[in-house]
Amino acid sequence: MSSRPAARPLFEAAIVKPALWQALVKLDPRRMIRSPVMFVVELGSAFTTLMFVHALATGARDAGFIGALTAWLWLTVWFANFAEAMAEGRGKAQAAALRRARQDVLANRVAEARFDANVVGVPSSQLTPGMLVKVSAGELIPGDGDIVLGVASVDESAITGESAPVVRESGGDRCAVTGGTRVLSDQLIIRITAAPGSSFLDRMIAMVEGARRGKTPNEIALDILLAGLTLVFLVVTATLLPFSRDAVDRAGGGAPVSMAILVALLVCLIPTTIGGLLSAIGIAGMDRMIQANVIATSGRAVEAAGDIDVLFLDKTGTITHGNRQATAFHPARGVTAAALAEAAVLASWADDTPEGKSIVTLGQALLGAQAVRAPADAAFVPFTAQTRMSGVDVGGRAIRKGAADAITRHVAALGTAALPPEIKAQVDAVAGKGATPLVVAEGARVLGVIALTDVVKHGIKERFAELRRLGITTVMITGDNPLTAAAIAAEAGVDDFLAEATPEAKLAKIRAYQAAGHLVAMTGDGTNDAPALAQADVAVAMTTGTQAATEAGKMVDLDSNPTKLIEIVGVGKQLLATRGALTTFSIANDVAKYFAIIPAAFAAVYPQLRTLDVMHLHSPHSAILAAVIFNALVIVALIPLALRGLRLRPAPAAVTLRRNLLVYGLGGVIAPFPFIKLIDLGLAGLGLA
């Protein structure tokens, strides 16, 4: 059970106070120009500031109105900057916590992978890739690396927030360790893999603080749209001044619309709400990933997660519990159970995986007093993703164990045409029960079948059903034979599966889906997953996985929980839905401002425009101020939604789009009317307009 703390409050004092100051710092035009909409608002604020100073100097009657208008225009810009600073502050708080986990410790460097080797004290900041270090119980791991010798319990709470220690051991895909974590038991020899300043913690801190954060394609496209709308309204507003003057000349009296009112009109016409919150929405999306203990290398990866429609998941550890155990030996005709057990134990003696260890345990228990140990001259053959088998060469015997198809190819190369019929039947029987069959052979002779049993996780079928309602196809990846894969796929409720998966097969399957126009997500932790992770549109690597997998992933899951991909998809969809909803609301709520400002600004010149004053606002000045104040306050009101994200219901994208158009489109049209009226009444009641 994770001990990760609850999500931080939205308006935590430690974040709000710096954000108040940062909102002022961000008024620097060199920063503001990155947001076209708010940059225009800032220019308008600066212009009305000059007008206010001039009005004071000349004693103009409308100096108070221009001053109030100027103040609220500056507040509009400041509120937008405050939203962005709040989003950044939440990420910086997480980065500070990660930085505290990074310490320069004295590492025990050794020249060779032996626990009794002489050690030399070296500061961890001087460790370079390839160096070997020894870490004992109670000591901090000095840098990122791979375990080359030993097994130990490691406290990773500084990185993951998980209080329960985890086991890390040499061999397999659980050999990676992170600098700053602490060994709780036993000893490890670790080969350093990261250069100083480029450790996993350093990269995480840079990602969280936004040093590598750039605008995503969707943000850039939306920025272009907003800039285009702003330019259109700028031209429209600019042309209203000569129209106003021409009307005054023809009427032979009156005053044309003032420049201050035109600035107010421009600010209210352009989509300031989404312009002010756009950056905050993107940053907050990455922050929600961090709260889920996932580090995204960019906002683009978060966005892509929201668009994916195919999800690749490993069977072992994701769909099943992952602790496959040997449960039975099924010898071939003419082979005793003891002979099969002896061969299986010898072939698995150097296999450090849980499956290999369980085969040794089961075989030794069956053999009893005849339990075997591998001779010193044994030459072990390690498992590879390409051969999909392992074994041992000892005393002139060549024993191999592996998947049925791999052993079939192996014995065929030695002159045996195919597996014996009873072995084929036993493989199918084991696979038909959802277990994994491994075949053992000595030379060209097949000795029998080992049954490995795993259990599908409780509730996983319901989670896949939820993904299906979101329009996402699930694909299970497994090294099992097709019969086993089909049985587990049916039990888990996945839509498709890839059996006997090699790195090449995974890559080809992903490319096939992408060629059909799908966006694909995948999770993995092994070196053999790296090519597929690099190909996937969204790749989530486990922090406990190999360096190759971590480098290939576009996100890193600190909890090393493969099912986290389901949460990641939810965060991505939430980000896109939030941005879409607030864009819809921003454009829609401009409608009410038209009914407030246009009659107030032009009714004196064009009396027929008074029919648009459906809110019956108190005066032209109060109407304009009410619209500008609402324009500023709505940004503040929507900051919590921008930071927390829209609550999603499981539904296809088209259904979600229709619902948001109804709620935020219609709501954006209706909501401003009563609020602008209330603000107008307040201004009139206080005698401010």
SEBA-344959 format. One line per 3 residues: number of its first residue (from 1); for each residue z, x, y of C-alpha. Coordinates in steps of 0.001 Angstrom, whole numbers. Example, Ala and Ser with C-alpha at 12.3 -4.5 7.8 and 13.67 -1.06 7.14 Angstrom:
BEGIN
1	7800:12300:-4500 | 7140:13670:-1060
END
This chain:
BEGIN
1	0:0:0 | -1003:1490:3350 | 1629:2202:5942
4	-879:2223:8742 | 754:859:11868 | -298:-2471:13250
7	-3050:-2519:15837 | -1874:-1461:19279 | -1242:-4193:21858
10	-4234:-4725:24135 | -2309:-3964:27325 | 75:-1228:26237
13	1721:457:29247 | 812:3952:28042 | -2866:2947:28120
16	-2887:596:31133 | -1354:3049:33630 | -3910:5847:33146
19	-6692:3227:33023 | -5719:1970:36490 | -6340:5434:37910
22	-9416:6132:35795 | -10974:2921:37100 | -10860:4483:40572
25	-12185:7842:39360 | -15127:6068:37766 | -16210:4785:41203
28	-17986:8130:41587 | -21647:7107:42115 | -22743:9845:39683
31	-20915:7927:36972 | -21730:4445:38203 | -25484:5025:38142
34	-25293:4966:34319 | -24637:1215:34631 | -27509:-183:36724
37	-25906:-3584:37374 | -22535:-2272:38518 | -24197:499:40526
40	-25999:-2176:42554 | -22660:-3962:43058 | -21114:-699:44262
43	-23973:-147:46717 | -23499:-3707:47980 | -19756:-3070:48354
46	-20413:95:50353 | -22890:-1766:52560 | -20488:-4639:53317
49	-17761:-2057:54001 | -19919:-641:56796 | -20564:-4170:58028
52	-16812:-4866:58066 | -16124:-1727:60108 | -18863:-2744:62552
55	-17515:-6302:62750 | -14036:-4994:63574 | -15428:-2657:66216
58	-17434:-5415:67887 | -14806:-8133:67464 | -17140:-10366:65476
61	-15744:-13789:64509 | -16627:-13372:60845 | -14860:-9995:60448
64	-12162:-11575:58278 | -14721:-13192:56012 | -16685:-9940:55653
67	-13452:-8039:54947 | -12404:-10476:52214 | -15898:-10406:50742
70	-15891:-6600:50732 | -12487:-6441:49036 | -13589:-8720:46205
73	-16856:-6841:45736 | -14927:-3583:45318 | -12549:-5342:42944
76	-15534:-6488:40877 | -16597:-2872:40379 | -13020:-1734:39769
79	-12417:-4445:37166 | -15541:-3350:35273 | -14381:277:35366
82	-10908:-815:34266 | -12372:-2534:31186 | -14222:660:30230
85	-11152:2835:30940 | -8995:565:28778 | -11421:883:25876
88	-11572:4667:26285 | -7790:4891:26614 | -7260:3275:23231
91	-9524:5873:21632 | -7795:8731:23484 | -4414:7534:22219
94	-5741:7841:18676 | -7144:11293:19474 | -3757:12423:20787
97	-2139:11380:17508 | -4776:13350:15585 | -4308:16386:17838
100	-605:16417:17042 | -1543:16741:13376 | -3501:19939:14087
103	-1272:22991:13952 | -1880:26723:13842 | 83:27860:10787
106	381:31126:8902 | -1913:30952:5878 | -1356:32865:2645
109	-4717:34491:2036 | -5506:35768:-1478 | -8384:37911:-2687
112	-8957:36030:-5949 | -8226:32593:-7417 | -4944:33465:-9144
115	-1491:32152:-8324 | 42:35607:-8938 | -2406:37372:-6618
118	-1042:39280:-3644 | -917:37245:-436 | -1598:38357:3130
121	-408:36307:6097 | -3292:35210:8330 | -3156:32722:11265
124	-5076:29605:10304 | -7189:29937:13459 | -8664:33142:11973
127	-9725:31624:8652 | -13466:31605:8003 | -15543:29810:5357
130	-15273:31366:1922 | -11748:32734:2291 | -9210:31814:-394
133	-5701:30674:532 | -2672:29803:-1560 | -622:26762:-551
136	2709:25948:-2194 | 4945:22877:-2160 | 6241:22067:1325
139	3517:24016:3146 | 776:22709:5414 | -2800:23165:4282
142	-4163:25601:6900 | -7763:24393:7005 | -10426:22195:5453
145	-11461:23349:2006 | -12116:22706:-1673 | -9499:23265:-4356
148	-10651:25936:-6811 | -7438:26148:-8844 | -4502:23853:-9449
151	-3419:20253:-9069 | -857:18983:-6569 | 504:15955:-4774
154	-583:15935:-1109 | 829:13991:1846 | -2164:12875:3960
157	-240:10456:6196 | -963:12568:9286 | -4660:11837:8798
160	-4833:8484:7042 | -1564:6755:7914 | -1042:6293:4173
163	2580:7027:3212 | 1992:7299:-540 | 1024:10851:-1597
166	-2271:11408:-3389 | -3230:13783:-6169 | -5782:16473:-5393
169	-7149:18773:-8081 | -9892:21280:-8739 | -13157:20004:-10155
172	-14797:16623:-9641 | -15023:14693:-6399 | -11297:14746:-5508
175	-11134:18453:-4725 | -11530:18320:-940 | -8449:18753:1262
178	-8006:18484:5020 | -6239:20945:7267 | -2962:19586:8639
181	-1990:17726:5461 | 1035:18893:3440 | 1358:19879:-221
184	4360:18110:-1752 | 4397:19606:-5241 | 3000:22502:-7238
187	506:25032:-5867 | -3158:25141:-4920 | -5767:27809:-4370
190	-8181:26530:-1712 | -11541:27894:-604 | -11898:27346:3158
193	-15103:25485:4088 | -14777:24953:7876 | -15042:27537:10640
196	-12380:27625:13395 | -12876:24758:15826 | -15126:22794:13472
199	-12571:21392:11063 | -12555:17748:10069 | -9696:17120:12513
202	-11594:18826:15340 | -14667:16718:14635 | -12611:13533:14454
205	-10929:14265:17784 | -14303:14882:19430 | -15700:11664:17963
208	-12690:9571:18983 | -12580:10950:22529 | -16246:10143:22938
211	-17522:13677:23432 | -20433:12830:21164 | -20728:9186:22076
214	-24063:8194:23520 | -25599:4847:24271 | -26985:3089:21248
217	-30572:1782:21094 | -29326:-1787:21524 | -27248:-790:24551
220	-30215:1048:26065 | -32467:-1974:25487 | -29887:-4296:27036
223	-29451:-1906:29969 | -33204:-2044:30568 | -33134:-5850:30439
226	-30198:-6010:32852 | -31846:-3490:35162 | -35020:-5583:35114
229	-33113:-8765:35974 | -31268:-6921:38729 | -34530:-5665:40201
232	-36029:-9172:40116 | -33030:-10701:41891 | -32975:-7809:44380
235	-36573:-8609:45338 | -35805:-12343:45477 | -32761:-11790:47696
238	-34628:-9416:49996 | -37417:-11958:50558 | -34915:-14673:51541
241	-34106:-12941:54835 | -37614:-13275:56361 | -37823:-16869:55087
244	-34529:-17616:56827 | -35636:-16035:60093 | -38956:-17875:59979
247	-37146:-21186:59494 | -34860:-20451:62454 | -37846:-19583:64666
250	-39615:-22801:63726 | -36475:-24861:64311 | -35992:-23230:67685
253	-32293:-22514:67101 | -29525:-21560:64694 | -28829:-18255:63031
256	-30519:-16712:60025 | -28524:-15974:56892 | -26332:-12915:57335
259	-26714:-9686:55376 | -23170:-10038:54011 | -24028:-13420:52496
262	-27235:-12018:50998 | -25221:-9225:49349 | -22811:-11836:47948
265	-25758:-13861:46683 | -27279:-10805:44994 | -23998:-9868:43277
268	-23541:-13405:42001 | -27128:-13712:40781 | -27290:-10496:38754
271	-25548:-10467:35305 | -22389:-8691:36446 | -20180:-10032:33643
274	-22048:-8338:30807 | -22954:-5416:33076 | -19255:-4782:33641
277	-18208:-5222:30006 | -21149:-3701:28122 | -19723:-198:27843
280	-16258:-1486:26975 | -17656:-3612:24132 | -19358:-600:22524
283	-16342:1688:22890 | -14000:-1022:21584 | -16220:-1462:18521
286	-15708:2206:17646 | -11986:1805:18332 | -11810:-1068:15846
289	-13403:1260:13297 | -10679:3784:14038 | -8018:1104:13559
292	-9563:523:10123 | -9179:4302:9552 | -12924:4909:9755
295	-14375:7565:12057 | -17884:6686:13212 | -20039:9566:14413
298	-21676:7284:16964 | -21790:3754:18263 | -25248:3522:16718
301	-23685:3724:13252 | -21324:869:14113 | -24210:-1259:15396
304	-26332:-519:12352 | -23461:-1701:10145 | -23757:-5083:11802
307	-27458:-5312:10982 | -27431:-4198:7343 | -28535:-6677:4702
310	-28267:-4542:1540 | -25046:-2902:393 | -24971:-144:-2272
313	-21599:390:-3966 | -20499:2707:-6745 | -19127:875:-9752
316	-16281:3250:-10559 | -13428:3006:-8074 | -15186:368:-5994
319	-15995:-2552:-8245 | -13734:-1352:-11040 | -10364:378:-10758
322	-12019:3662:-11624 | -9481:4869:-14184 | -11695:4660:-17240
325	-9734:5589:-20331 | -10898:6433:-23840 | -9756:3561:-26043
328	-11587:4005:-29370 | -13683:6348:-31519 | -16535:4850:-33540
331	-17815:7459:-36035 | -21360:7449:-37413 | -22063:6794:-41100
334	-20857:9758:-43135 | -18624:11108:-40347 | -14839:10788:-40467
337	-12823:9603:-37474 | -10989:12963:-37504 | -14262:14915:-37340
340	-15462:12809:-34394 | -12100:13165:-32649 | -12082:16954:-33131
343	-15597:17317:-31712 | -14768:14993:-28790 | -11604:16974:-27960
346	-13487:20296:-28028 | -16295:18896:-25849 | -13766:17489:-23348
349	-11292:20367:-23276 | -12601:21776:-19969 | -13421:18340:-18504
352	-10969:17850:-15616 | -12004:14251:-14942 | -9584:11423:-15848
355	-12065:10274:-18504 | -12231:13733:-20056 | -8463:14073:-20096
358	-8079:10644:-21705 | -10513:11657:-24496 | -8415:14750:-25218
361	-5222:12657:-25225 | -6659:9996:-27562 | -8196:12597:-29890
364	-5024:14673:-30146 | -3000:11537:-30871 | -5396:10582:-33683
367	-5422:14095:-35154 | -1639:14418:-35010 | -541:17595:-36796
370	-4165:18724:-36944 | -4494:18722:-33125 | -6980:21336:-31967
373	-7216:23774:-29098 | -10391:25392:-27872 | -10774:29036:-28980
376	-10815:31752:-26327 | -14496:32463:-26966 | -15552:28849:-26215
379	-18362:28515:-23665 | -18024:25224:-21872 | -21048:23339:-20526
382	-20099:21396:-17352 | -21282:17887:-16588 | -24133:17568:-14082
385	-25658:14498:-12483 | -29056:15551:-13819 | -28169:16106:-17498
388	-25401:13472:-17553 | -23632:15235:-20415 | -21167:18061:-20987
391	-19895:19972:-23969 | -18966:23292:-25527 | -20564:26108:-27530
394	-17993:27572:-29920 | -18208:29396:-33251 | -21895:28714:-33624
397	-21380:24987:-32940 | -23086:23247:-29982 | -21182:20027:-29249
400	-22333:17670:-26516 | -21030:14321:-25223 | -22671:12065:-22673
403	-24541:8857:-21971 | -26608:7449:-24835 | -29949:8143:-23156
406	-28912:11716:-22310 | -27848:12464:-25895 | -31040:10811:-27150
409	-33113:13261:-25105 | -30869:16147:-26204 | -31192:15516:-29953
412	-34908:14729:-29577 | -35399:18190:-28119 | -33700:19573:-31237
415	-35895:17623:-33647 | -34115:14305:-34175 | -36463:11497:-33179
418	-33888:8902:-32159 | -30294:7797:-32446 | -29312:6360:-35868
421	-29560:2535:-35928 | -25805:2071:-36447 | -25124:4253:-33381
424	-27557:2180:-31291 | -25804:-971:-32480 | -22384:496:-31659
427	-23547:1588:-28189 | -24799:-1948:-27512 | -21567:-3470:-28848
430	-19365:-1285:-26629 | -21600:-1862:-23604 | -21768:-5597:-24258
433	-17993:-5764:-23780 | -18283:-4139:-20356 | -16985:-776:-21600
436	-18827:2536:-21257 | -20157:4201:-24435 | -20339:7988:-24684
439	-22210:9508:-27611 | -21066:12754:-29257 | -23495:15076:-31042
442	-23202:18429:-32776 | -26539:20119:-32634 | -29120:17491:-33621
445	-26576:15437:-35567 | -25012:12407:-33879 | -21302:12114:-34741
448	-20356:8808:-33129 | -19437:6843:-30026 | -16434:7000:-27677
451	-15522:3764:-25842 | -14296:4128:-22238 | -12752:1004:-20785
454	-12440:106:-17100 | -11354:-3131:-15425 | -13127:-5025:-12621
457	-10889:-5323:-9556 | -9197:-8647:-8959 | -10832:-10650:-6159
460	-13933:-8446:-5892 | -16199:-11333:-6965 | -14925:-13436:-4053
463	-15569:-10572:-1625 | -19140:-10269:-2835 | -19567:-14026:-2452
466	-18398:-13683:1157 | -20992:-10956:1748 | -23648:-13211:230
469	-22738:-15911:2767 | -23298:-13294:5468 | -26809:-12747:4085
472	-26036:-9357:2483 | -27378:-8360:-950 | -25011:-6233:-3053
475	-26286:-3517:-5401 | -24005:-1794:-7918 | -24707:1867:-8721
478	-23486:3231:-12050 | -24217:5952:-14550 | -23646:3458:-17367
481	-26436:2258:-19598 | -28238:-958:-18579 | -26298:-3168:-21017
484	-22886:-2060:-19702 | -24137:-2267:-16135 | -25444:-5812:-16669
487	-22131:-6957:-18173 | -20056:-5561:-15298 | -22563:-6763:-12697
490	-22269:-10305:-14061 | -18466:-10131:-14115 | -18249:-8729:-10580
493	-20896:-11053:-9143 | -23222:-8441:-7610 | -26839:-9356:-6887
496	-28511:-6281:-8369 | -27604:-3042:-10141 | -28935:435:-10774
499	-27988:1779:-14220 | -28111:5381:-15447 | -28206:6410:-11799
502	-29234:9968:-11020 | -29393:11345:-7431 | -33160:10861:-7547
505	-32827:7277:-8806 | -30345:6375:-6047 | -32637:7832:-3416
508	-35674:6017:-4810 | -33822:2677:-4965 | -32665:2944:-1350
511	-36157:3878:-180 | -37621:931:-2066 | -35305:-1499:-248
514	-36021:163:3105 | -39769:2:2488 | -39353:-3745:2000
517	-37863:-3993:5498 | -34154:-3957:4635 | -31349:-2026:6330
520	-29227:-322:3678 | -25588:778:3636 | -24026:3034:1013
523	-20696:4653:236 | -20153:7848:-1731 | -17917:10862:-2228
526	-19780:13308:-4448 | -22320:16045:-3836 | -24757:14029:-5948
529	-24380:11174:-3435 | -25408:13325:-447 | -29211:12706:-620
532	-28724:8924:-849 | -26085:8964:1912 | -28461:10855:4178
535	-31233:8317:3452 | -29121:5175:3981 | -29113:3490:7387
538	-25305:3334:7252 | -23565:5964:5121 | -19811:6058:4620
541	-18368:9216:3117 | -14875:9497:1692 | -12622:12057:3375
544	-11502:13130:-120 | -15079:13703:-1173 | -17090:16884:-1184
547	-18199:18681:1971 | -21824:17757:1266 | -20985:14039:1127
550	-18875:14198:4297 | -21636:15957:6232 | -24254:13449:5033
553	-22212:10372:5968 | -22584:8726:9367 | -19005:7467:9018
556	-15953:8931:7309 | -13331:6720:5664 | -9923:8364:6047
559	-8424:6121:3356 | -11137:7063:839 | -11356:3397:-125
562	-14944:2585:-1165 | -14439:-1148:-608 | -13866:-330:3075
565	-17618:-718:3495 | -17069:-4464:3485 | -14717:-4137:6496
568	-17175:-1809:8225 | -19928:-4413:7935 | -17554:-6967:9475
571	-16745:-4703:12428 | -20444:-4030:13023 | -21326:-7719:12952
574	-18365:-8444:15229 | -19629:-5874:17751 | -23125:-7362:17833
577	-21812:-10937:18006 | -19421:-10051:20844 | -22141:-8383:22870
580	-24546:-11268:22264 | -21962:-13920:23134 | -20906:-12244:26386
583	-24528:-11613:27378 | -25248:-15313:26862 | -22148:-16299:28828
586	-22955:-13870:31655 | -26461:-15207:32188 | -25392:-18829:31758
589	-22485:-18760:34215 | -24817:-17705:37042 | -26037:-21318:37133
592	-22797:-22550:38717 | -22924:-19778:41311 | -26357:-21013:42421
595	-24800:-24401:43201 | -22027:-22710:45197 | -23778:-20011:47211
598	-27316:-21316:47840 | -26245:-24512:49651 | -23609:-22556:51601
601	-26050:-19847:52641 | -29151:-21884:53446 | -28138:-25504:54115
604	-27975:-24806:57851 | -31608:-23697:57795 | -32806:-26007:55013
607	-30617:-29167:55244 | -32132:-30660:52084 | -30293:-27950:50065
610	-27001:-29778:50763 | -27818:-32000:47774 | -27094:-28985:45550
613	-23470:-28890:46748 | -22321:-30921:43737 | -18827:-29347:43890
616	-18348:-30460:47541 | -16878:-27113:48526 | -14766:-26845:51675
619	-17006:-24676:53839 | -19854:-22183:53532 | -17467:-19237:53754
622	-15006:-20654:51196 | -17890:-21493:48835 | -19265:-17961:48967
625	-15829:-16364:48606 | -14942:-18687:45706 | -18115:-17689:43846
628	-17511:-13966:44449 | -13837:-14220:43415 | -14774:-16074:40235
631	-17447:-13447:39582 | -14768:-10741:39703 | -11984:-12552:37846
634	-14184:-13607:34934 | -14582:-9914:34057 | -10781:-9568:33876
637	-10489:-12745:31822 | -12995:-11474:29267 | -11542:-7949:28854
640	-9347:-9049:25886 | -12382:-10539:24133 | -14430:-7391:24800
643	-11665:-5164:23385 | -10591:-7333:20473 | -14026:-8652:19533
646	-15264:-12081:18646 | -13672:-13745:15626 | -16352:-14107:12980
649	-16784:-16720:10300 | -18759:-15934:7145 | -22222:-17289:7883
652	-25823:-16046:8051 | -26928:-14421:11296 | -29050:-17437:12334
655	-26082:-19816:12015 | -23828:-17460:13981 | -26490:-17159:16695
658	-26811:-20940:17074 | -23036:-21363:17240 | -22649:-18670:19912
661	-25503:-20097:21973 | -23788:-23475:21932 | -20263:-22213:22658
664	-20983:-19374:25095 | -24261:-20650:26494 | -23089:-24188:27213
667	-19585:-22937:28006 | -21001:-20389:30413 | -22828:-23150:32292
670	-19914:-25580:32462 | -16786:-23411:32820 | -17476:-21907:36285
673	-17728:-25278:38042 | -14047:-26285:37788 | -12793:-22748:38400
676	-14934:-22217:41503 | -13725:-25594:42791 | -10071:-24628:42164
679	-10521:-21286:43955 | -12197:-23101:46878 | -9283:-25539:47110
682	-6850:-22615:47046 | -8667:-20788:49847 | -8810:-23935:51943
685	-5156:-24746:51295 | -4068:-21261:52362 | -6291:-21397:55415
688	-8205:-18316:54327 | -11673:-19832:54693
END
